[in-house]
Amino acid sequence: MRRSGKILVTLALVVIIALLARNFIIRGVAERMIEQTTGMKADIGSIDIGILRPVVEIRDVELINPPEFPDREAFKLKTVFVRYNRSSLFSDKIELDEVTIDIESVVMVRNEEGKRNIDQLMDAAKADKKSPEPGASKPSGSGSAPSESSGTDKPPKDVSIDNLTVRFGDMKVIDHYKKPDQPAVYDIPVNMDRSYQNVTNINDVALYIGTEMGLRAAPALIEQAMQNLDREKLDKNLDRIAEQARGFLEKLGVRDADKK
């Protein structure tokens, strides 16, 4: 009896350790997957996958720019909360009852060479989509045996979201191009909070969000760009134009009133 009791206690400890470590293991896997997909290193604060409740919560996600960009931060995500329908995991369509995405900030950077981090992010995503799927058949040579298709590859499942909430805090644009020592910095408060119901195509939602972000950011971007004009250079140009005008007037016999 004592021996069987020790075995039960040991098994219970193993189960408890496995449950406690599951989120840590999943976090490491998720960070590697994000880096492979985006080309940027990811730092995830925590991932909590419910055991009794069908929920997933990811907190404090940060994407870090590659070394060729002087600014570290590219993207900060406060939380992603997902509540899903368990039974839908075994069907052809995954049903998500609730999804909340809270984005703290996005930092768009252009380095000295004119490369932008957002372009690198998009290129990495396109390359990931074009990569061959595992088990895909390859063309065979004339003397080789015919290739076999695995026949097990399935198209990705459709996803529907009953309630989607997207919050977006701030955007920052940092431009080092031609001025590495004095980059132009634009702080753009977006402060967007939108909800969508019965979402079946996430790409349409992304298009709406991107369009609204652009409309919100444009006035602030133009205003700050005007404020960041090189005032000293502008004043020198005006002084030079005024001096040329005085010289032209003197040749015509007209003297500056201040010199009389």
C-alpha positions as CSV (number, residue, x, y, z in Angstrom):
1,M,0.0,0.0,0.0
2,R,2.8,2.4,0.9
3,R,4.5,1.7,-2.4
4,S,1.3,2.3,-4.4
5,G,0.7,5.5,-2.4
6,K,4.2,6.8,-3.4
7,I,3.5,6.0,-7.0
8,L,0.3,8.0,-6.9
9,V,2.0,10.9,-5.3
10,T,4.8,10.8,-7.9
11,L,2.3,10.7,-10.7
12,A,0.3,13.6,-9.2
13,L,3.5,15.7,-9.0
14,V,4.4,14.9,-12.6
15,V,0.9,16.0,-13.7
16,I,1.1,19.2,-11.7
17,I,4.5,20.0,-13.1
18,A,3.4,19.3,-16.6
19,L,0.3,21.6,-16.1
20,L,2.5,24.4,-14.7
21,A,5.1,24.1,-17.4
22,R,2.7,23.8,-20.4
23,N,2.4,27.6,-20.8
24,F,6.1,28.1,-20.6
25,I,6.8,25.5,-23.2
26,I,4.0,26.8,-25.5
27,R,5.4,30.4,-25.1
28,G,8.8,29.3,-26.4
29,V,7.2,27.5,-29.4
30,A,5.1,30.6,-30.2
31,E,8.1,32.9,-30.0
32,R,10.0,30.7,-32.5
33,M,7.0,30.5,-34.8
34,I,6.6,34.3,-34.8
35,E,10.3,34.8,-35.6
36,Q,10.1,32.4,-38.5
37,T,7.0,34.0,-39.9
38,T,8.0,37.7,-39.4
39,G,11.8,37.7,-39.4
40,M,11.7,39.6,-36.1
41,K,12.6,38.3,-32.7
42,A,9.5,38.0,-30.4
43,D,9.4,38.4,-26.7
44,I,6.1,37.1,-25.1
45,G,5.4,38.0,-21.5
46,S,3.0,35.1,-20.9
47,I,0.5,32.7,-22.5
48,D,-2.3,31.2,-20.5
49,I,-4.3,28.3,-22.0
50,G,-7.3,27.4,-20.0
51,I,-7.8,23.8,-19.0
52,L,-11.4,23.9,-17.7
53,R,-12.3,27.0,-19.7
54,P,-12.0,27.2,-23.5
55,V,-9.9,30.4,-23.5
56,V,-6.5,31.5,-24.6
57,E,-4.8,34.7,-23.3
58,I,-1.5,36.1,-24.6
59,R,0.0,39.1,-22.8
60,D,2.9,41.6,-23.4
61,V,4.1,40.6,-26.8
62,E,7.0,42.6,-28.3
63,L,8.5,42.3,-31.8
64,I,12.1,43.4,-31.9
65,N,13.7,45.0,-35.0
66,P,16.6,43.2,-36.8
67,P,20.1,44.6,-36.1
68,E,20.1,46.8,-39.2
69,F,17.5,49.0,-37.7
70,P,18.8,51.3,-34.9
71,D,15.6,51.3,-32.9
72,R,14.8,48.2,-30.9
73,E,11.0,48.2,-30.7
74,A,8.8,47.4,-33.7
75,F,5.5,46.3,-32.2
76,K,3.9,46.1,-28.8
77,L,0.8,44.1,-28.0
78,K,-0.9,44.3,-24.6
79,T,-3.2,41.3,-24.9
80,V,-4.9,38.9,-27.1
81,F,-7.9,37.1,-25.6
82,V,-9.7,34.3,-27.4
83,R,-12.8,32.4,-26.3
84,Y,-13.6,29.5,-28.6
85,N,-16.1,26.8,-29.1
86,R,-14.6,23.4,-28.1
87,S,-16.8,21.3,-30.4
88,S,-15.8,23.4,-33.4
89,L,-12.2,22.2,-33.1
90,F,-13.4,18.9,-34.5
91,S,-15.4,20.3,-37.4
92,D,-14.5,22.0,-40.7
93,K,-15.0,25.5,-39.3
94,I,-13.4,26.8,-36.1
95,E,-15.8,29.1,-34.2
96,L,-14.4,31.8,-32.0
97,D,-17.0,33.3,-29.7
98,E,-14.9,36.3,-28.7
99,V,-11.6,37.7,-29.8
100,T,-10.0,40.9,-28.3
101,I,-6.8,42.3,-29.7
102,D,-5.3,45.3,-27.8
103,I,-2.3,46.8,-29.6
104,E,-0.3,49.2,-27.5
105,S,2.0,50.7,-30.2
106,V,3.6,50.2,-33.6
107,V,6.9,51.8,-34.5
108,M,7.7,52.2,-38.2
109,V,11.4,52.7,-38.8
110,R,13.4,53.6,-41.9
111,N,17.1,53.2,-41.5
112,E,20.1,55.1,-43.1
113,E,19.9,53.0,-46.3
114,G,16.2,53.6,-46.8
115,K,15.0,50.2,-45.7
116,R,11.8,50.1,-43.7
117,N,11.0,47.5,-41.0
118,I,7.4,47.3,-42.1
119,D,8.5,46.2,-45.6
120,Q,10.7,43.5,-44.2
121,L,7.8,42.3,-42.1
122,M,5.6,42.1,-45.1
123,D,8.2,40.4,-47.3
124,A,8.8,37.8,-44.6
125,A,5.0,37.1,-44.4
126,K,4.9,36.7,-48.2
127,A,7.9,34.4,-48.3
128,D,6.3,32.3,-45.6
129,K,3.1,31.9,-47.7
130,K,5.1,30.9,-50.8
131,S,7.2,28.3,-49.0
132,P,6.3,24.7,-50.1
133,E,4.0,22.8,-47.9
134,P,5.2,19.7,-46.2
135,G,4.5,16.5,-48.2
136,A,4.1,18.4,-51.5
137,S,5.0,16.3,-54.5
138,K,8.1,17.2,-56.6
139,P,8.4,16.7,-60.4
140,S,10.3,13.5,-61.1
141,G,13.0,13.0,-63.8
142,S,12.5,10.7,-66.7
143,G,14.4,7.8,-65.1
144,S,13.2,8.2,-61.6
145,A,10.2,6.5,-59.9
146,P,7.0,8.5,-60.0
147,S,6.6,10.7,-57.0
148,E,3.8,9.9,-54.5
149,S,1.5,12.5,-53.1
150,S,0.9,12.1,-49.4
151,G,-2.8,12.6,-49.9
152,T,-3.1,13.7,-46.3
153,D,-2.7,17.5,-46.8
154,K,-5.9,19.3,-46.0
155,P,-6.9,22.9,-46.7
156,P,-6.8,25.1,-43.7
157,K,-10.1,25.3,-41.7
158,D,-12.4,28.2,-42.0
159,V,-12.6,30.5,-39.0
160,S,-15.6,32.6,-37.9
161,I,-15.6,35.2,-35.1
162,D,-18.8,36.1,-33.4
163,N,-17.4,39.2,-31.7
164,L,-14.1,40.8,-32.6
165,T,-12.7,43.9,-30.7
166,V,-9.6,45.7,-31.9
167,R,-7.9,48.4,-29.9
168,F,-5.0,50.5,-31.2
169,G,-3.0,52.9,-29.1
170,D,-0.2,54.9,-30.7
171,M,1.9,54.8,-33.8
172,K,5.5,56.2,-34.1
173,V,7.4,56.9,-37.3
174,I,11.2,57.2,-37.0
175,D,13.1,58.2,-40.2
176,H,16.9,57.9,-40.2
177,Y,17.3,58.2,-43.9
178,K,19.9,60.9,-44.9
179,K,19.9,62.1,-41.3
180,P,21.1,59.2,-39.1
181,D,22.3,61.6,-36.3
182,Q,19.0,63.6,-36.2
183,P,16.2,61.3,-37.3
184,A,12.7,62.7,-37.9
185,V,10.4,61.4,-35.2
186,Y,6.6,61.5,-35.6
187,D,4.3,60.5,-32.7
188,I,0.8,59.7,-33.9
189,P,-2.0,59.0,-31.4
190,V,-4.4,56.7,-33.1
191,N,-6.7,55.7,-30.1
192,M,-8.9,53.4,-32.1
193,D,-11.5,51.1,-30.5
194,R,-13.6,49.1,-32.9
195,S,-15.9,46.1,-32.7
196,Y,-17.0,43.7,-35.4
197,Q,-19.7,41.0,-35.4
198,N,-20.0,37.8,-37.4
199,V,-16.5,38.0,-39.0
200,T,-15.8,35.4,-41.6
201,N,-13.0,37.1,-43.6
202,I,-10.3,38.6,-41.4
203,N,-8.6,40.2,-44.4
204,D,-11.6,42.5,-44.9
205,V,-11.4,43.6,-41.3
206,A,-7.6,44.2,-41.6
207,L,-8.3,46.4,-44.7
208,Y,-10.9,48.5,-42.8
209,I,-8.5,48.9,-39.9
210,G,-5.6,49.9,-42.1
211,T,-7.7,52.4,-44.0
212,E,-9.0,54.0,-40.8
213,M,-5.5,54.1,-39.3
214,G,-4.2,55.9,-42.4
215,L,-7.0,58.5,-42.2
216,R,-6.4,59.1,-38.5
217,A,-2.7,59.3,-38.9
218,A,-2.5,61.6,-41.9
219,P,-3.4,64.9,-40.3
220,A,-1.0,64.4,-37.3
221,L,1.8,63.2,-39.7
222,I,1.4,66.3,-41.9
223,E,1.3,68.7,-38.9
224,Q,4.4,67.2,-37.3
225,A,6.3,67.2,-40.6
226,M,5.7,70.9,-41.0
227,Q,6.9,71.4,-37.4
228,N,10.1,69.5,-38.1
229,L,11.1,71.7,-41.1
230,D,14.7,72.9,-40.8
231,R,13.9,76.5,-39.6
232,E,17.6,77.6,-39.6
233,K,18.0,76.4,-43.2
234,L,14.8,78.1,-44.2
235,D,15.8,81.4,-42.6
236,K,19.2,81.3,-44.4
237,N,17.5,80.8,-47.7
238,L,15.2,83.7,-47.1
239,D,18.1,85.9,-46.1
240,R,20.0,85.0,-49.3
241,I,16.9,85.8,-51.4
242,A,16.5,89.1,-49.6
243,E,20.2,90.0,-50.3
244,Q,19.9,89.1,-53.9
245,A,16.8,91.3,-54.2
246,R,18.7,94.2,-52.6
247,G,21.5,93.9,-55.0
248,F,19.1,93.8,-57.9
249,L,17.4,97.0,-56.6
250,E,20.7,98.8,-56.1
251,K,21.6,98.1,-59.7
252,L,18.3,99.8,-60.7
253,G,19.3,102.8,-58.5
254,V,16.9,102.0,-55.7
255,R,18.5,102.1,-52.3
256,D,17.4,100.3,-49.1
257,A,15.7,102.8,-46.8
258,D,17.6,101.4,-43.9
259,K,20.9,102.4,-45.5
260,K,20.0,106.1,-46.1
